[in-house]
Amino acid sequence: MTVHQPTIASEPFSSLALSALPSPCYVIDEAKIEANLKILEQVQQASGAKILLALKAFSMFSIAPLVMKYLQGVAASGLNEATLGKEEFKGEVHTYVAAIRPHEFNALLNVSDHLIFNSVNQWHNYRDRALAYQNTSNTKIQFGVRINPEHSESDTPLYDPCAPCSRMGIRLEDFQQLNINGISGLHFHTLCEQEFAPLARTLDAVEKNFGETLHKLEWVNFGGGHHITREGYDLQGLIERITAFQQKYTVQVYLEPGEAIALDAGVLVTEVLDTLHNTMDLAIVDVSATCHMPDVLEMPYRPRLTGSGAPNEKPHTYRLGGPSCLAGDIIGDYSFDSPLQVGQRLMFEDMAIYTMVKNSTFNGINLPAIVLWNSQSQAMKIIKEFGYQDFKQRLS
């Protein structure tokens, strides 16, 4: 089966009327989300894999009905995400928790279809209670453990779950101590915004180290970090490897991408509040790196800004910063064809992922509004706006 890229405008946000929007705001393109989902659905159909939305990257539950037209469920990283998945997405809920809080264990059992343990200790501590629940409940909950293939593919150590001293997953030498009775599947995760070749190398390592165990399982979860919807991704290679893996080990393969669902499907609209000069031209905008796009500081990286160039590429270069009192609340240096004006709207690209889920109200700065827009029909709806009560309710 050949997978086809759905037709969609190459620059879908070029027709977005920035002046009609509240500022700041995230704008999510429903048409682009669906185009990404259609690619994932073709992968499912061709390979037999089941694909889940990783809520840690994108949790916009107002479009859950659209997501669930194509995907099988969600991947959660704790009780709150799992509960959101159960309530709003209504598909399978696969929950992995690095360390379970004892008072949350029963609730995790109630909302999860797969519950994945991070260590030998965690599984052994909860195993009896887990199997007792499995035997007495009407659910078909299954249990798995996360393995550490000890094979690194990430270029950024901060995001490498297989780095030395990682707390994520069970290494081969520790796996020998695991009581596998009651375990029906394995989970691993090594990728971050990557294509098929790193996954293929990871699978080679997993099969080499855990191949004997794979034959005893019912499912294997390949984790997230798969940029399946990125242009140029080797979809056919992915399909063929999944198909071969499932046939070899007689297991159900799961993938749980997050970014792939909302890749290039959202922007963050901001307004210039002030311009000034201190050694170089500066502009203060109403979005904050630390509050609204923290990966700019954590990774770090320089987000794309529509219509701008690299520093000094265009005649007017500015350093853009947020409105907070944090001196390091710097988004990056950009150049423009004309001087920036107070009140001018700007648009940061690819801002649907790891933004809404990670933002904060530091300094009492409001969260950006959330807008759902359709680049094909131009329909627009303000999903939510935030104010003082949203700031206050997080405090005491």
Stockholm file with secondary structure:
# STOCKHOLM 1.0

chainA/1-396         MTVHQPTIASEPFSSLALSALPSPCYVIDEAKIEANLKILEQVQQASGAKILLALKAFSMFSIAPLVMKYLQGVAASGLNEATLGKEEFKGEVHTYVAAIRPHEFNALLNVSDHLIFNSVNQWHNYRDRALAYQNTSNTKIQFGVRINPEHSESDTPLYDPCAPCSRMGIRLEDFQQLNINGISGLHFHTLCEQEFAPLARTLDAVEKNFGETLHKLEWVNFGGGHHITREGYDLQGLIERITAFQQKYTVQVYLEPGEAIALDAGVLVTEVLDTLHNTMDLAIVDVSATCHMPDVLEMPYRPRLTGSGAPNEKPHTYRLGGPSCLAGDIIGDYSFDSPLQVGQRLMFEDMAIYTMVKNSTFNGINLPAIVLWNSQSQAMKIIKEFGYQDFKQRLS
#=GR chainA/1-396 SS CCCCCCCCCSSGGGGCCGGGSCSSEEEEEHHHHHHHHHHHHHHHHHHCCEEEEETTTCCCGGGHHHHTTTCCEEEESSHHHHHHIIIIICSEEEEEESSCCGGGHHHHHHHCSEEEESSHHHHHHHHHHHHHHHHHSSSCCEEEEEBCCCCCCCSSGGGCTTSTTCCSSBCHHHHTTCCCTTEEEEECCCCSSBCHHHHHHHHHHHHHHHHHHHTTCSEEECCSCBCTTSTTCCHHHHHHHHHHHHHHHTCEEEECCSHHHHTTCEEEEEEEEEEEESSSEEEEESCCHHHHCTHHHHTTCCCCBTTCBSTTTSSEEEEEECSSSCTTCEEEEEEESSCCCTTCEEEEESCSSSSTTTCCCGGGCCCCEEEEECTTTCCEEEEECCCHHHHHTTCC
#=GC SS_cons         CCCCCCCCCSSGGGGCCGGGSCSSEEEEEHHHHHHHHHHHHHHHHHHCCEEEEETTTCCCGGGHHHHTTTCCEEEESSHHHHHHIIIIICSEEEEEESSCCGGGHHHHHHHCSEEEESSHHHHHHHHHHHHHHHHHSSSCCEEEEEBCCCCCCCSSGGGCTTSTTCCSSBCHHHHTTCCCTTEEEEECCCCSSBCHHHHHHHHHHHHHHHHHHHTTCSEEECCSCBCTTSTTCCHHHHHHHHHHHHHHHTCEEEECCSHHHHTTCEEEEEEEEEEEESSSEEEEESCCHHHHCTHHHHTTCCCCBTTCBSTTTSSEEEEEECSSSCTTCEEEEEEESSCCCTTCEEEEESCSSSSTTTCCCGGGCCCCEEEEECTTTCCEEEEECCCHHHHHTTCC
//
